[in-house]
Amino acid sequence: MTECAQVQQRPSEDSDMSGLLDGLYSLIDDVNQLSLQTKENLTNIIHQTSSDDDISSDDSEAEDEVTQQQETMEDLQNEMSQLEISEEASTLETLILIVEHYAKAGDTDGFQKNVRRPDLWLMTLPRPKVSDITRMADNLVGQNFPFRAALMYKCACTLYKYEYVHYPSADEVGSDTIIPNVALRGIEECMKNVLKIMLSIFEKDEYEIYFPHFVPIAYDMLTNLREIHHTDRKLKADIEMWGMLYIAVMHGKLKQVTEMHDVADTVVETILRRFKSKARRRSVYGIGLLALSTSQCLQNKRSEGSESSGEAIKSLQDAEDFPTWDDKVRIVEKAGKYFEDIEKLNA
C-alpha cells in the first residue's frame, strides 16, 4: 500500500478523536448485530431480497460472474504452483510465525512477500475445516498473541472463499440454499474479530509495529468476500458495506483520515447506487453517513459533518431492517448522542 495521507492532530485532540472512533465502532457493531440478529431474520432476508426491484447493479456484473469465478480459481492455482515451503516451514503455525517476524522487524518487503504463504498452504490437501482455523485464532487471542490471531482469521477467510467460490448456483441445488451466504457471514465475523483485536491493543506501545498491517489484512478479507459467488445479492451488498465500515474505523484509528473519508463516502455512494430510493430504508446507509460525518469532522469540515450527521439520524429513523421498534428507538437515541459528541468536537 502507498503511504497514507494523514491529517495532523493536536496532542490534546488525540483522546477526543480516539473516543469518537470508539463510539463509531460501537454503533457500527451494534446496528450490524441487530440487522441480522436472529436466524429468522437471516432466513427472511435471504428469501425476501432477491427482487431486481430492490437492488440494481451493472449488467456486466451479472454477466461476468462466471468469468470472475473461473479467474479466481485460476489465480489460486497459479499461486499454489509457485508456493515453495521448506521442511522447516511445513506447518501453518510456522508460516504464521514467519509472517509475524517480518512484521515485527519492520521488513515491509519481507512481510508482503510472505503474508500469502499461510493462506496458500491451506489450499494443499488435506485441507483443514474452517471451524478448526477459527478455533485456533480464538485460542491465539486468549493466549495474548493478537497479531498471529489476526493472520489466522485471515486464513479462515481464504478457506471460506475456496470452499464456496465454485459452489453451484441456487437454480442447481434448490432455492433455499444458503451455504454461500453463511460463508459471507463467516468472513464478516473474521473481519470484526480482526478490528476488535486492533482496538484492544491500540494503546499498547509494544504492538505499535503491527498496526499498519491490519488494514491490508482487512482489505484482503474483503477481497475474499467479493469473490464468493451465487449468493443473495442484497445480503452480500450489506455485508460488504459493513466490512468497509470496519475498515474505515481502522483508517481513522491510524489517523489516515483521508482514507477513512474515501471509504465512508464509497459506502454511502454504493448503497445509493445499488438501492436507489430504498437506500434510506437500510440501517447500514445511516451508519455509513455517520462514518462519513466523523471523517469530515476530523478533516475540520464542520458544515459538511453536521449535514451528514443530520441526514444519518433521519435515515436511521426511516430504516426498516431493525428487529423491533425498541431496537430502532435505542439506536436512534445512541446515534443522537454520538451526533452531539461530533458537534462538541466541532465547537
C-alpha positions in Angstrom: 0.0 0.0 0.0 1.1 3.5 -0.6 1.8 5.7 2.4 -1.5 7.2 3.5 -2.0 10.9 3.8 -2.8 12.0 7.3 -4.5 15.0 8.9 -2.3 16.3 11.7 -4.0 16.3 15.1 -3.0 18.4 18.1 -1.9 16.2 21.0 -4.9 17.4 23.1 -7.3 16.2 20.3 -5.9 12.6 20.2 -8.1 11.3 23.0 -11.2 13.0 21.7 -10.5 11.5 18.2 -9.9 8.1 19.7 -13.1 8.3 21.8 -15.1 9.4 18.8 -13.9 6.4 16.7 -14.6 4.0 19.6 -18.2 5.4 19.7 -18.5 5.0 15.9 -17.3 1.4 16.1 -19.8 0.7 18.9 -22.6 2.0 16.7 -21.4 0.0 13.6 -21.2 -3.2 15.6 -24.4 -2.7 17.4 -26.5 -2.0 14.3 -24.8 -4.7 12.3 -25.7 -7.3 15.0 -29.3 -6.1 15.1 -29.7 -6.2 11.3 -29.2 -9.9 11.3 -29.8 -10.7 15.0 -31.7 -14.0 14.7 -31.8 -17.0 12.4 -35.3 -15.9 11.4 -34.1 -12.5 10.3 -31.3 -14.2 8.2 -33.8 -16.5 6.6 -36.2 -13.7 5.9 -33.5 -11.6 4.3 -32.3 -14.4 2.1 -35.8 -15.2 0.8 -37.2 -11.7 0.6 -34.3 -9.8 -1.1 -33.9 -11.4 -4.5 -36.1 -9.0 -6.4 -34.4 -6.8 -9.1 -36.8 -4.0 -8.0 -34.9 -3.8 -4.7 -31.3 -3.8 -5.9 -29.6 -2.7 -9.1 -26.3 -3.5 -10.5 -24.4 -3.1 -13.7 -25.5 -5.6 -16.3 -21.8 -6.5 -16.8 -21.5 -7.6 -13.2 -24.1 -10.3 -13.6 -22.8 -11.4 -17.0 -19.2 -11.6 -15.8 -19.9 -13.6 -12.6 -18.9 -17.0 -14.2 -15.8 -15.5 -15.7 -14.8 -13.9 -12.4 -15.3 -17.2 -10.7 -13.1 -19.0 -13.2 -10.4 -16.4 -12.9 -10.5 -16.6 -9.1 -9.9 -20.4 -9.3 -7.1 -19.9 -11.8 -5.4 -17.3 -9.6 -5.5 -19.7 -6.7 -4.0 -22.5 -8.8 -1.2 -20.2 -10.1 -0.3 -19.0 -6.6 -0.3 -22.6 -5.3 2.0 -23.7 -8.2 4.5 -21.0 -7.1 4.4 -21.9 -3.5 7.6 -23.3 -2.1 7.7 -24.4 1.5 10.8 -25.8 3.1 10.7 -28.7 5.6 11.3 -26.3 8.4 8.3 -24.2 7.4 5.9 -27.0 6.7 3.1 -26.2 9.2 0.6 -23.4 9.4 1.8 -22.2 12.8 5.4 -21.9 11.5 4.3 -19.9 8.5 2.3 -17.6 10.7 5.4 -17.1 12.9 7.5 -16.2 9.8 5.0 -13.5 8.7 4.9 -12.1 12.2 8.7 -12.0 12.3 8.8 -9.8 9.2 6.1 -7.5 10.6 7.8 -7.2 13.9 11.2 -6.5 12.2 9.6 -3.7 10.2 10.5 -5.5 7.0 7.7 -4.5 4.7 9.1 -6.3 1.7 9.5 -9.5 3.6 6.0 -9.2 5.0 4.4 -8.6 1.7 6.4 -11.5 0.1 5.3 -14.0 2.8 1.9 -12.8 4.0 0.1 -15.0 1.5 2.1 -18.2 2.3 -0.1 -19.4 5.2 -3.3 -18.9 3.0 -1.8 -20.9 0.1 -0.6 -23.6 2.4 -4.2 -24.2 3.4 -5.0 -25.0 -0.2 -2.9 -28.1 -0.1 -4.7 -31.4 0.6 -5.9 -32.4 3.1 -7.4 -29.0 3.9 -8.5 -28.3 7.5 -12.0 -27.3 8.4 -12.7 -23.6 8.7 -14.0 -24.1 12.2 -10.6 -25.6 13.2 -8.8 -22.4 11.9 -11.2 -20.0 13.6 -10.8 -22.0 16.8 -7.0 -21.7 16.5 -7.4 -18.0 16.0 -9.7 -17.7 19.1 -7.1 -19.6 21.1 -4.3 -17.2 20.0 -6.4 -14.3 21.2 -6.7 -16.0 24.6 -3.0 -16.7 24.7 -2.3 -13.0 24.0 -0.8 -13.4 20.5 -3.0 -10.8 18.8 -1.2 -10.4 15.5 -0.9 -14.1 15.0 -4.6 -14.4 15.7 -5.4 -11.7 13.0 -3.3 -13.7 10.5 -5.2 -16.9 11.4 -8.6 -15.2 10.9 -7.3 -14.0 7.5 -6.5 -17.7 6.7 -10.1 -18.6 7.7 -11.4 -16.1 5.2 -9.3 -17.7 2.4 -10.8 -21.1 3.3 -14.3 -19.7 3.2 -13.6 -18.3 -0.3 -12.0 -21.5 -1.6 -14.8 -23.7 -0.3 -17.7 -21.7 -1.8 -16.3 -19.8 -4.8 -17.2 -22.7 -7.1 -20.4 -23.6 -5.2 -23.3 -24.4 -7.7 -26.0 -21.8 -8.2 -29.3 -21.8 -6.4 -31.0 -23.0 -9.6 -28.9 -26.2 -9.5 -29.2 -27.0 -5.8 -32.5 -25.5 -4.7 -33.8 -22.1 -4.0 -33.4 -22.5 -0.2 -29.6 -22.9 -0.4 -27.8 -20.5 1.9 -24.4 -22.1 2.2 -22.5 -19.3 0.3 -24.4 -16.7 2.4 -23.1 -18.5 5.5 -19.6 -18.1 4.1 -20.2 -14.4 3.7 -21.2 -14.1 7.4 -18.2 -16.1 8.4 -15.8 -13.7 6.6 -17.6 -10.8 8.1 -17.2 -12.3 11.6 -13.5 -12.7 10.9 -13.2 -9.1 9.9 -15.0 -8.0 13.0 -12.6 -10.1 15.1 -9.6 -8.5 13.5 -10.9 -5.0 14.2 -11.6 -6.0 17.8 -8.0 -7.2 18.1 -6.7 -4.0 16.8 -8.8 -1.9 19.1 -7.9 -4.0 22.1 -4.1 -3.5 21.6 -4.2 0.0 20.2 -3.0 1.8 23.4 -0.2 -0.7 23.9 3.1 0.5 22.5 4.7 -2.9 22.2 2.2 -3.7 19.4 2.5 -0.5 17.5 4.8 -2.0 14.9 1.9 -4.3 13.8 -0.8 -1.6 13.3 0.0 -0.6 9.6 -0.6 -4.3 8.7 -4.1 -4.6 10.0 -5.7 -2.5 7.2 -4.2 -4.6 4.3 -5.2 -7.8 6.1 -8.8 -6.4 6.3 -8.8 -5.5 2.6 -7.6 -9.0 1.8 -10.5 -10.4 3.7 -12.9 -8.1 1.9 -11.5 -9.3 -1.5 -12.2 -12.9 -0.4 -15.8 -11.9 0.4 -16.3 -10.2 -3.0 -15.0 -13.4 -4.8 -17.8 -15.6 -3.4 -20.5 -16.0 -6.0 -24.0 -17.5 -6.2 -25.0 -15.6 -3.0 -28.0 -13.5 -2.2 -27.1 -10.2 -3.8 -28.6 -7.9 -1.2 -27.1 -9.8 1.7 -23.7 -9.7 0.0 -24.0 -6.0 -0.6 -24.9 -5.3 3.0 -22.1 -7.4 4.4 -19.6 -5.8 2.0 -20.7 -2.4 3.2 -20.4 -3.4 6.9 -16.9 -4.7 6.2 -15.9 -1.4 4.6 -17.2 0.5 7.6 -14.9 -1.7 9.8 -12.0 -0.7 7.6 -13.0 3.0 7.8 -12.6 2.8 11.6 -9.2 1.2 11.2 -8.1 4.0 8.9 -9.4 6.5 11.5 -7.5 4.9 14.3 -4.3 5.1 12.3 -5.1 8.8 11.7 -5.5 8.1 8.0 -8.4 10.5 7.8 -8.4 11.0 4.1 -8.6 7.2 3.5 -11.3 7.0 6.2 -13.3 9.6 4.3 -12.9 7.9 1.0 -14.0 4.5 2.3 -17.1 6.0 4.1 -18.0 8.0 1.0 -17.7 4.9 -1.1 -20.1 3.1 1.2 -22.7 5.9 1.0 -22.5 6.2 -2.7 -22.5 2.5 -3.3 -25.7 2.0 -1.3 -27.4 4.8 -3.1 -26.4 3.4 -6.5 -27.4 -0.2 -5.6 -30.6 0.5 -3.7 -31.7 3.9 -5.1 -34.8 5.3 -3.4 -34.8 2.4 -0.9 -31.3 3.1 0.3 -32.6 5.2 3.3 -34.6 2.2 4.5 -31.4 0.4 5.3 -29.6 1.0 8.6 -26.2 0.5 7.0 -26.9 3.7 5.0 -27.5 5.7 8.1 -24.4 4.3 9.8 -22.3 5.0 6.7 -23.4 8.6 6.8 -22.3 8.8 10.5 -18.9 7.4 9.5 -18.7 10.0 6.7 -19.7 12.7 9.2 -16.9 11.6 11.5 -14.3 11.7 8.8 -15.5 15.2 7.8 -15.3 16.3 11.4 -11.7 15.1 11.7 -10.9 16.9 8.5 -12.3 20.1 10.0 -15.2 20.2 7.5 -17.7 21.2 10.2 -20.6 22.3 8.0 -20.4 19.1 5.9 -20.0 17.0 9.0 -23.1 18.4 10.7 -25.2 18.0 7.5 -24.1 14.3 7.1 -24.9 13.6 10.8 -28.4 15.2 10.5 -29.1 13.1 7.4 -27.8 10.0 9.2 -30.3 10.4 12.1 -33.2 10.9 9.6 -32.1 7.8 7.7 -31.9 5.7 10.8 -35.4 6.9 11.8 -36.7 5.7 8.4 -34.7 2.4 8.4 -36.9 -0.7 8.1 -34.5 -3.5 9.0 -34.4 -3.3 12.8 -35.7 -6.4 14.6 -38.1 -4.4 16.8 -39.3 -0.8 17.3 -37.5 -0.7 20.6 -34.2 -1.5 18.9 -34.7 1.3 16.4 -35.5 3.8 19.2 -32.4 2.7 21.1 -30.1 3.1 18.1 -31.6 6.4 17.1 -31.0 7.7 20.6 -27.5 6.3 20.6 -26.8 7.9 17.2 -28.2 11.2 18.5 -25.8 11.1 21.4 -23.0 10.4 19.0 -24.1 13.4 16.9 -23.9 15.6 20.0 -20.3 14.3 20.5 -19.4 15.3 17.0 -20.9 18.7 17.5 -18.9 19.2 20.6 -15.7 18.3 18.8 -16.6 20.7 16.0 -17.3 23.6 18.5 
